[in-house]
Amino acid sequence: MDFEIRKNRKPGGGKLTRERAAYFQLMEQGYSTREAARIIGINLRTGKTLGWQTPAERLAKLLDLAS
């Protein structure tokens, strides 16, 4: 993978669009949340948040909340 960790890693430094795309790619390849977060260089908690879940997982949570 040709992904480089961003140089500015300060909180609030902007949206993690490249990291998010790389995270989804790794998840589709079968990596766990922990492995994907480590490879990309994000905190494990960040990888576990709703925004980092796959679209299918997000939809399932929304459907559960609606019922």
PAGU-910184 format. One record per atom (N, C-alpha, C): residue in three letters; x, z, y. Coordinates in steps of 0.001 Angstrom, whole numbers, plus 500000, padded with zeros to 6 digits. Layout:
<sites>
alaXZY;...
</sites>
This chain:
<sites>
met500858500000498834;met500000500000500000;met500903500000501228;asp500557499204502219;asp501378499089503420;asp500829499947504552;phe500500501183504259;phe499909502086505231;phe500971503030505750;glu501033503193507081;glu501966504129507685;glu501196505239508375;ile501679506468508238;ile501051507604508897;ile501298507470510393;arg500241507685511176;arg500360507537512624;arg501344508554513197;lys502002508195514286;lys502998509073514886;lys502346510244515627;asn501235510000516340;asn500543511044517070;asn499547511720516135;arg499902512888515626;arg499035513587514678;arg498365514795515318;lys498293514821516643;lys497664515938517338;lys496154515895517138;pro495506517066517096;pro494045517091516984;pro493401516390518178;gly492331515679517923;gly491630514991518992;gly492362513782519505;gly493309513289518760;gly494121512161519192;gly493443510823519014;gly492186510803518702;gly491473509551518530;gly490833509475517165;lys490025508461516991;lys489349508296515711;lys490341507816514663;leu490138508255513465;leu491046507934512366;leu490539506707511611;thr490356505599512308;thr489748504434511676;thr490634503847510590;arg491936503750510839;arg492824503201509811;arg492909504135508616;glu492980505447508890;glu493038506420507807;glu491750506393506990;arg490617506261507686;arg489325506212506997;arg489245505000506074;ala489685503837506555;ala489658502618505738;ala490572502769504526;ala491750503341504734;ala492681503545503623;ala492112504548502626;tyr491441505586503146;tyr490835506598502279;tyr489787505963501367;phe488892505133501952;phe487866504484501145;phe488486503563500103;gln489549502871500478;gln490221501976499532;gln490784502774498357;leu491417503897498642;leu491966504731497571;leu490862505314496695;met489743505709497308;met488634506261496533;met488053505199495597;glu487960503964496080;glu487451502882495233;glu488400502587494080;gln489690502867494268;gln490676502649493214;gln490688503796492209;gly489910504855492482;gly489785505938491519;gly490596507184491835;tyr491204507254493011;tyr491949508451493377;tyr490983509576493715;ser491412510800493501;ser490591511952493871;ser490709512189495376;thr489842513032495901;thr489891513362497320;thr491236513973497678;arg491702514874496839;arg492983515545497082;arg494141514541497102;glu494178513642496124;glu495262512652496063;glu495208511697497253;ala494015511220497589;ala493870510284498704;ala494286510944500017;ala493872512189500232;ala494241512894501454;ala495757513074501540;arg496391513401500427;arg497836513591500417;arg498556512285500724;ile498125511199500115;ile498767509896500315;ile498653509449501768;ile497474509633502353;ile497236509171503722;ile497852510112504745;gly497946511383504406;gly498527512345505327;gly497499513066506172;ile496287513230505622;ile495257513984506325;ile495046515301505596;asn494431516243506284;asn494134517533505696;asn493071517360504612;leu493166518137503561;leu492191518071502478;leu490782518346502988;arg490644519276503922;arg489318519565504484;arg488738518337505173;thr489591517587505846;thr489130516369506507;thr488613515386505474;gly489310515284504354;gly488875514385503296;gly487563514794502665;lys487235516083502742;lys486010516575502115;lys484800516512503040;thr485009516256504320;thr483875516254505245;thr482962515068504993;leu481777515149505501;leu480773514107505298;leu481250512750505780;gly481956512717506875;gly482414511453507434;gly483412510721506560;trp484052511417505642;trp485056510778504795;trp484505510415503422;gln483246510703503185;gln482662510369501889;gln482326508884501840;thr482213508387500646;thr481826506993500496;thr480404506812500988;pro480031505612501406;pro478664505393501876;pro477605505790500848;ala477869505581499563;ala476904505947498527;ala476720507467498473;glu477822508216498594;glu477725509678498587;glu476989510178499827;arg477242509563500972;arg476581509952502207;arg475076509724502099;leu474686508574501541;leu473262508262501379;leu472598509266500433;ala473273509618499352;ala472718510581498405;ala472488511930499073;lys473431512369499921;lys473260513656500621;lys472094513586501587;leu471961512460502296;leu470861512319503237;leu469517512318502516;leu469444511672501355;leu468209511674500588;leu467869513066500070;asp468897513829499690;asp468666515203499245;asp468139516061500386;leu468689515867501587;leu468240516648502738;leu466819516290503137;ala466428515026502938;ala465098514584503329;ala464009515101502388;ser464380515406501162;ser463356515855500195;ser463154517343500216;
</sites>
